[in-house]
Amino acid sequence: MGASTKKGKKIAEKSRRIVKKLIKDKIEGLPPEEVEIIERIVHSTADPEYADITRMSQEFIPTTINALGDLKDILVDVEMVKAGISYDGDIKCYINHPTVIKMAKDKNMTRAAAAMEYAASKDFSGIVVVGNAPTALSKVIKLTEAGMDVKSIIGVPVGFVAAAESKKLLTKTNIPYLITSGPKGGTPVAVAATNALINLTKKWRGGIR
């Protein structure tokens, strides 16, 4: 899972075996693609509880893989998430854009939410990955329902204020989604899920399933 040296690969392989053993009973019966995503999240966080709280809508995996295969843009909420994703397509992050900073101040909203609004104004089309800001997730849900071309959402904001609520709201929409129920989530989860899906896309496009 990202290892490049012989020693690194041995450590990664051992970690994968440990993860599989820890969550074996929790992932039994799930589709192999879903298992691969969950295993990568658990591996990245060293937290087996993610096998219990990670949820995906039925159409999430094929919809996301199709979008990634077409190199659709990825929109993220913060720079840390962008930095961790390995992708051949474009990754957009507008949280530090001058227009977004001004928009947030003028409209009395968070920069994370303003960044989603700015992306919509630029006719964004692709996958949204929210790893930190509940306000970004809530905003992009509203924008998508209003016509923003979002193919799917990885919604894993972290925290005790509005994070769980924003994720619950996502599950009540028709948007293909991956969430982590409750307050847990964050950059490592968002990055792990996205990179797992990118890896799955390469396998599917290579005829390996």
N, C-alpha and C positions, 0 to 999 in steps of 0.2 A: 504494500500500500504506500507507494511513493519511494521505497528504498531503492538505492542505485548501486551500492557496494555489496560484495559478497557477504560481509558480516551483517550489514543492514538487512539484507534479504533474509538471512537466517533468523534474525531477531523478529522480523515481520511475520515470517512463517510460524514461529513459535507462538507469537502473540495471537495469530489467527486461530491456532489450535486451541489456545486457552479460551478465547472468545467463544468458539463453537461449543466447547464443553460447558461453559458457564450459562449459555442461553439456549442450549439444545431443546429443552422442554418448552421454552417460550415461543420458539419459531417453528415448531413441528407442524407440518401441514401447510405452511405458507408457500406461495410461489417462489421459485429459486431467485428471481430478480429482486423480490421484496426482501428475501433473506440476505442477499448480498448487500443491499443498502443498509439494513439494520445492523449487520455484522460490522460494516465499516463505521457506522456511527458509534457503536459500542467500543470498537477498537480505538477510535479517535478520542473518546471521552473517558475510557477506562471505567465506564458506568453501565453495568448490565441492566439497570432499570429502564434504559432506553428501549430495550426489547419489549417492554410492557407498554410504554407510552407513545411509541412511534406509530402513527396512523396514516394510511394512504387511501385515497379514494380509488375506486375500481379502475377508472380510466387514467389515473395519474401517470403510471409508468409508460404505457405505450404513447400517450400524448406527448410526454416530455421527451422521450427518446426520438420521436419523429421530429420534434422541434430542434433538438440538439443535432440530429443527423443533417438537418437542413441549415445548420449553423445560424440559427436564430439568435438574436441578441439575448444576453442575460443582464437583467437589471438588479442590482444589489442595493441594500440600504446603507452599508458603511464600507469604508476602504479596507478594513481588516478582512471582510468576507471576500472582496475582490482579489486581494493579495493571495489568498489561499487556493483559489480555483485555477486549475490547469485546463485551458480551453482554447481551441483554435479560432473560435469566433470572437465577437466583441463583447466585452463586459462593461456595462455602463454603471457609473456611480456618480451621482450629482450632488451629494450632500455638501460638498465644499465649493460648489459652483457659485460665483458671485450673484447670479440672478436668484438662485435658490436662497441664499443667505438673506437677500433683500426681501424676497417673497415671504419668507418665514417671519421676518420682523414686521412687515407691512400688514400681514394677515393674522398676526399673533398665533402662529402655529409652529410646530416643531420643524426643524430643518429636514428631518427624515420624511415627514409627511409632505413638506413642500417639494422635496426631491422627486417624490412619486408624481405629484401634480405637474412638475416641470417635464418629466419624462413623457407623460401623457400629451402635453402640449407639443412635444417633438415627435408625435406619432409613433411612440415606442410599440414594437411588436416582438413578443418573445416570452421568455420565462422570467419570473420574478423570484428572487431569493432574499428573504428577510430573516436575518439572524440575530438582530438586536432590538430593533425599535417597534414596539406594538403600534405606535401611531402610523408608521409606514405601512404596516399590514392592513390596518383598518382603512387607511386612505386608499390603498391600491384596490381593495375589495370594492369600495364605492366607485372608484374610477372604472374598474372592469365592468361592473354592472351598468355603468353609464356609457360603455362602448369602447373603452381602452382594450387593445388587442393583446390580451394576456393569455398565453396558451396554458400555463399552469403556474402554481405558486408553491414554493417551499417556504412554509411559514413557521419558523421556529424562534420567534422572539423570546427573550429571557427576562425574568423579573417578576416581582410580586404586584406590580401595578399595571393592569390592563393586558398583560401578556396572555394569560389563560383565556381571557374574554375575547381577545382578537382572534385567537386560534379557533375558539368555539364558533365564532361568527363565520369564519371561513368554511367550516364543515357544513354550514347551513346554506351554502351557495351551490351553484352548478359548476364552479371553477374546479378543475382537477387540482388536487392538493396533496401535500405531505405536511403533517404537523407533528408536534410533540405535545401531548396533552399536559395541561397544568403550567406551572411557572418555569419549568426547565427548558433549556435550549441554548442558544448562543452561537457565536462564530464557529467553534469546532464542529458543531452539529450541522450547521448550514453548509459548511465547506465539505464535510464528509459526505453528506447526502448528494450534493451537486457533483462531486468528483466520482462518486459511485455510479451515478447516472451517466456521466460522460464515458466512463469505462464500459458500462453496459451498452451504450450506443455504438462504441467501436466494435464490441463483440457481435451485436446484431447486424451491423453493416458488413462485418467480415464473415457473416454466415455461421457464427458460433452461438448456439443457443442451447 
